[in-house]
C-alpha cells in the first residue's frame, strides 16, 4: 500500500472514531430523531464548515441511516 493510501485510511479511521464519539455523546442526551434533524440542519445551513467537520457530519448521517448504536 502506498503512502497516500495509508494517509487516506488513517484519516478515515480518525473521522469514523470522532463521528462515533460525537454521536454517542449526543444520543446519550437526545432522541435519535432530534440528533438526526440537528445534524442535517448543521450540515445544510452553514456554508463555512471546515472540510473535516463536514466529513464528520456526513459520516454521522451515514451512521444514523445505517442504524448505528453506541
N, C-alpha and C positions, 0 to 999 in steps of 0.2 A: 504494500500500500504506500502510495507516495505521501509526501509531507502535507500537501494540500488536502488530501482525503482525510488524513489524521486530524488536521485543524478543523475541518468541517464536522467530523464525528465528535470531537471534543466540544465544539460549540453547540451541537445538537443535544449532547448529554447535559450541558450546562443549562440550556433552555428548558429541557424536559424536567430537570431537577428543580429549577426555580419555579416553573409553572406548577408543578405538583405541590410544592411548599406553599405557594401563594393560594392555590385553590383550596388546599386543606385548611388553611387559616380562615379563609372566607366561609367555607362550608361548615366550619365549626360554629360560626355565629349566625349565619343567614341561611335562608332556604335556597335550594338549588335554582328555583325559578328566578329569585331575586338576583343571585350571583350571575346567572346567565344573562339577564337583562342588563346588569351593570357592566359586565364585560363587553357586551355588544355595544352599549352606549359609549363607553370609553374608547372602544376601537374605532367607531364610525363617526364620532363627533369631533375628534381632535385631529387637526392636520399636522401638528407639530410633535408627534410622538417620536422618540428615538427608535432606531431600527430594532434594537434589542427588545425594547418594551413592546413594540408592535408584534414582534415574533412571539414573545411570551403570551400576549393576549390571544393571538391566533392559535397558539398551541393549547391554551386553556379552553378556547372554543371547541377545538377538536376533542380534547379530553372529555369535556362535558357532553358533547354529542355522542361520544362512544360509551358514555355511562360510567366513566371512571369514578371510583370511590376511594376516599383517603383511607 
